[in-house]
């Protein structure tokens, strides 16, 4: 690759994704942003289903740079290897597009416009909400993390991390010199690596947050509520341990988070909500497993009326039309921006998001 100048690199790591790579690449090709300022770089992880050959066609017809690893590796290692392929390119911004995910046509233009206006020495990354593509290719909305676009200060990574866990997707774009030596260290590169350490990586950064979706993303975690509950419990335990040993004044900003989001009461109520959601979807065995787990970990919930109600519904699932949503309402509301954030209501007049 020669030393060319581009304003943004869109990095696409691929592996056996022939059935949905077209939609992802085409979503970049139709961006309203000047195509001459966009460099698409695809790094293929030894695909055997024809993905690599399809990428070569895009290289011929659309000038995409395509590279193929000599040996298959993990996704984390694929992201690590990708850095070396983009080093010869002179660029300002970078984003990663996972196969199956789709940029809306205004994603790059609007993101760059906001970055140009609001970025500074500490503020070098933007994230936006995304819609979710399920296993049946249906697109649905996520509840936004916050009620307004804003600039989030250092404690946000952990705030978002523990409040929404693994099941909330965002799309990110950042300045070149924000990148660590390993892309997998970025908190928003969702894969099977250690999310807790990635959250700590950006603990001292400010992040621009847009509350409107500018992309659609495929679910990247098992659609299993017991799995998510166990992950959240593990993360809460790690947070409480590290808070007791880490001397960082920024943790003072998380007092409210610890009190309101990480209490056993909130997690036990979340367990009951997950069991209830499984009941509504007629996943009776899954609901039973969640309740069994909750009984062992949150023993106090067995004394609650809500627990008894859900247990009765498990035995008589034909009565699952009973509406219990009001008991979980406060778990579902989007958060207001943290008190240490900077309002960005002007974004609504800057761009059409």
C-alpha positions in Angstrom: 0.0 0.0 0.0 1.4 3.4 -1.0 1.3 6.4 1.4 -2.1 7.8 0.3 -4.1 10.4 2.1 -7.6 9.7 3.3 -9.7 11.4 5.9 -11.2 8.1 7.3 -10.4 4.4 7.2 -13.2 1.9 7.5 -11.6 -1.3 8.6 -13.6 -4.5 8.0 -12.3 -7.8 9.6 -13.8 -10.7 7.7 -14.2 -14.5 8.3 -16.6 -16.7 6.4 -19.2 -14.1 5.9 -20.1 -14.4 2.2 -23.8 -14.1 2.8 -23.8 -10.7 4.5 -20.5 -8.9 3.5 -22.2 -7.3 0.5 -24.7 -5.3 2.7 -21.9 -4.1 4.9 -19.5 -2.9 2.1 -22.3 -1.4 0.1 -23.4 0.7 3.1 -19.9 2.3 3.0 -19.9 2.8 -0.7 -23.2 4.8 -0.6 -22.1 7.2 2.2 -23.0 10.8 1.6 -19.4 11.7 2.7 -17.0 12.2 -0.2 -16.0 8.8 -1.4 -12.5 9.9 -2.3 -11.8 10.6 1.4 -12.8 7.1 2.5 -10.4 4.2 2.5 -12.0 0.7 2.9 -9.5 -1.9 4.2 -10.7 -5.5 4.5 -8.6 -8.0 6.5 -9.7 -11.6 5.8 -9.1 -14.3 8.4 -8.6 -17.3 6.1 -12.2 -17.6 4.9 -13.1 -20.8 3.1 -16.6 -19.9 1.9 -15.7 -17.5 -0.9 -15.6 -14.3 1.2 -12.0 -13.6 0.2 -12.7 -14.0 -3.5 -15.7 -11.7 -3.2 -13.5 -9.1 -1.5 -11.1 -9.3 -4.4 -14.0 -8.4 -6.8 -14.7 -5.3 -4.7 -11.0 -4.5 -4.8 -11.1 -4.5 -8.6 -14.4 -2.7 -9.0 -14.3 -0.2 -6.1 -10.6 0.2 -5.0 -11.0 -1.6 -1.7 -7.7 -2.7 -0.2 -7.9 -6.5 0.6 -5.4 -8.5 2.7 -5.5 -12.2 3.8 -3.8 -13.5 6.9 -1.5 -16.5 6.3 -2.9 -18.4 9.3 -6.3 -18.3 10.9 -6.4 -16.6 14.3 -8.8 -15.4 17.0 -10.9 -12.2 16.5 -8.8 -10.4 19.1 -5.6 -11.3 17.2 -7.2 -10.4 13.9 -7.8 -6.9 15.2 -4.2 -6.8 16.5 -2.9 -7.8 13.1 -5.1 -5.3 11.3 -3.1 -2.3 12.7 0.0 -3.3 10.7 -2.0 -3.2 7.4 -3.2 0.4 7.9 0.1 1.9 9.2 1.2 3.0 5.7 -1.9 5.1 5.2 -2.1 8.7 6.2 -5.6 9.2 7.7 -7.3 11.2 10.4 -10.2 9.0 11.6 -10.9 5.3 11.8 -13.8 3.0 12.5 -14.3 -0.7 12.4 -17.3 -2.2 10.6 -18.1 -5.8 11.5 -19.5 -8.0 8.7 -23.3 -7.9 8.9 -23.4 -4.5 10.5 -24.6 -1.6 8.3 -23.8 2.1 8.3 -26.6 4.4 7.5 -25.8 6.7 4.6 -25.1 9.7 6.8 -23.0 7.9 9.4 -19.5 9.1 8.3 -20.6 12.6 7.3 -22.5 13.4 10.5 -19.9 11.7 12.7 -17.0 13.6 11.2 -19.0 16.9 11.3 -19.5 16.5 15.1 -16.0 15.3 15.7 -14.6 18.4 13.8 -16.7 20.7 16.0 -16.3 19.1 19.5 -13.1 17.0 19.6 -10.1 18.2 21.5 -7.0 16.8 23.2 -9.0 14.7 25.7 -12.1 14.2 23.5 -11.0 11.9 20.6 -13.8 9.4 20.2 -17.5 9.4 19.2 -20.0 6.7 19.7 -23.6 6.6 18.5 -26.6 4.4 19.1 -27.4 1.6 16.7 -30.5 -0.4 15.8 -30.2 -4.1 16.2 -30.4 -6.8 13.5 -31.7 -10.1 15.0 -31.1 -13.7 13.7 -34.1 -13.3 11.4 -32.8 -10.1 9.8 -35.4 -8.0 11.6 -34.3 -4.5 12.7 -35.4 -3.2 16.1 -34.5 -0.2 18.3 -32.4 -0.3 21.4 -33.3 1.8 24.4 -30.7 4.6 24.2 -28.1 4.7 26.9 -28.9 8.4 27.7 -31.8 10.7 26.9 -29.7 13.3 25.1 -26.5 13.6 23.1 -23.7 14.8 25.3 -20.0 14.7 26.0 -19.3 12.0 28.6 -16.4 12.3 30.9 -14.0 9.7 32.2 -16.2 7.5 34.4 -18.7 6.8 31.5 -17.0 3.7 30.3 -17.7 1.9 33.5 -21.1 3.5 33.9 -22.2 2.2 30.5 -20.5 -1.1 31.0 -22.2 -2.0 34.2 -25.6 -0.5 33.4 -26.0 -2.1 30.0 -23.4 -4.9 30.1 -22.7 -7.0 27.0 -26.1 -6.6 25.4 -25.9 -2.9 24.2 -24.2 -2.2 20.9 -22.8 1.1 19.7 -20.8 2.2 16.7 -17.7 4.2 17.2 -15.3 6.5 15.3 -12.1 7.9 16.7 -9.0 9.9 15.8 -6.0 8.0 14.6 -3.8 8.8 17.6 -6.4 7.5 20.0 -5.7 3.9 18.9 -3.9 1.5 21.2 -1.4 -0.9 19.7 -4.1 -3.5 19.8 -7.5 -2.6 18.5 -9.1 -5.3 20.7 -8.2 -3.0 23.7 -10.8 -0.5 22.6 -13.9 -0.7 24.7 -16.2 -0.6 21.7 -14.5 -3.4 19.7 -17.0 -6.0 20.9 -15.6 -9.5 20.9 -14.8 -12.2 23.4 -11.9 -10.4 25.0 -12.0 -8.9 28.5 -14.5 -6.1 28.6 -13.6 -5.0 32.1 -10.0 -4.2 31.1 -11.2 -2.5 27.9 -13.5 -0.3 30.0 -10.6 0.7 32.2 -8.5 1.5 29.1 -10.7 4.6 28.2 -11.3 5.5 31.9 -9.5 8.8 31.6 -11.0 9.9 28.2 -14.0 12.0 27.3 -16.4 10.5 24.7 -18.9 12.2 22.4 -22.2 10.4 22.6 -25.0 10.7 20.0 -28.4 9.4 21.2 -29.8 8.7 17.7 -28.8 5.5 15.7 -26.6 6.1 12.7 -26.0 2.3 12.0 -27.5 -1.1 12.5 -25.6 -3.9 14.2 -25.9 -7.7 14.5 -26.3 -9.1 18.0 -22.8 -10.3 19.1 -23.6 -12.2 22.3 -25.6 -15.4 23.1 -29.3 -14.6 23.3 -29.5 -16.2 26.7 -30.7 -14.2 29.7 -29.1 -16.5 32.3 -25.8 -16.0 30.5 -26.2 -12.2 30.7 -27.3 -12.3 34.3 -24.2 -14.4 35.3 -21.9 -12.0 33.4 -23.4 -9.0 35.1 -22.9 -10.6 38.5 -19.3 -11.4 37.6 -18.7 -7.8 36.6 -20.3 -6.3 39.7 -18.0 -8.5 41.8 -14.9 -7.4 39.9 -15.9 -3.8 40.2 -16.3 -4.0 43.9 -13.0 -5.7 44.3 -11.1 -3.4 42.1 -12.7 -0.3 43.7 -11.3 -1.4 47.0 -7.7 -1.7 45.7 -7.4 1.0 42.9 -6.4 4.5 44.0 -8.2 6.6 41.4 -10.2 9.7 42.3 -12.4 9.2 39.3 -14.0 6.3 41.1 -15.6 8.9 43.4 -17.9 9.7 40.5 -19.3 6.2 40.7 -20.8 6.3 44.2 -24.3 6.7 42.8 -23.7 3.9 40.3 -22.6 1.5 43.0 -25.6 2.4 45.2 -28.3 2.4 42.5 -27.0 0.0 39.7 -24.8 -2.5 41.4 -26.8 -3.4 44.5 -27.9 -7.0 45.0 -31.5 -5.7 45.1 -31.1 -4.4 41.5 -29.5 -7.6 40.3 -32.1 -9.8 42.0 -34.8 -7.8 40.4 -33.1 -8.1 37.1 -33.1 -11.9 37.6 -36.8 -11.8 38.1 -37.3 -9.7 35.0 -35.3 -12.1 32.9 -37.3 -15.0 34.2 -40.5 -13.1 33.4 -39.3 -12.2 29.9 -38.6 -15.9 29.3 -42.0 -16.8 30.5 -43.6 -14.4 28.1 -41.6 -16.0 25.3 -42.7 -19.5 26.5 -39.2 -20.4 27.4 -40.3 -22.3 30.6 -37.1 -24.3 31.2 -34.9 -21.2 30.8 -37.1 -19.3 33.3 -36.8 -22.1 35.8 -33.0 -22.1 35.5 -32.8 -18.3 36.0 -35.0 -18.6 39.2 -32.8 -21.5 40.5 -29.7 -19.4 40.0 -31.3 -16.4 41.6 -32.4 -18.5 44.6 -28.8 -19.5 45.2 -27.2 -16.1 44.8 -29.9 -13.7 46.0 -31.6 -15.8 48.7 -33.7 -12.9 50.0 -35.8 -12.7 46.9 -37.6 -15.9 47.8 -39.5 -13.9 50.5 -40.9 -11.4 47.9 -44.3 -11.4 46.5 -43.0 -10.8 43.0 -40.9 -14.0 43.2 -43.9 -16.0 44.3 -45.9 -14.6 41.4 -43.3 -15.7 38.9 -43.0 -19.1 40.4 -46.8 -19.6 40.1 -46.7 -18.5 36.5 -44.0 -21.1 35.8 -46.3 -23.8 37.0 -49.2 -22.3 35.1 -47.7 -20.7 32.0 -51.1 -20.3 30.4 -51.6 -17.3 32.8 -48.5 -15.5 31.6 -50.7 -12.8 30.2 -50.4 -11.3 33.8 -48.7 -8.0 33.3 -45.7 -7.4 35.6 -43.9 -4.8 33.5 -44.6 -2.1 36.1 -42.4 -3.9 38.6 -39.4 -3.5 36.3 -40.1 -0.1 34.8 -37.2 1.7 36.5 -34.7 -0.9 35.1 -35.8 0.0 31.6 -35.7 3.8 31.5 -32.8 5.4 29.6 -30.4 7.2 31.9 -30.0 11.0 32.0 -26.5 12.0 31.1 -24.2 11.8 34.2 -23.9 14.9 36.2 -20.3 15.4 35.1 -21.2 15.3 31.4 -21.3 18.3 29.1 -24.6 18.9 27.3 -24.6 18.7 23.6 -28.2 19.6 22.8 -26.9 21.8 19.9 -26.1 18.6 18.0 -29.8 18.5 17.0 -29.3 21.7 15.1 -25.9 20.8 13.7 -26.9 17.6 11.9 -29.9 15.5 11.1 -29.6 12.4 13.3 
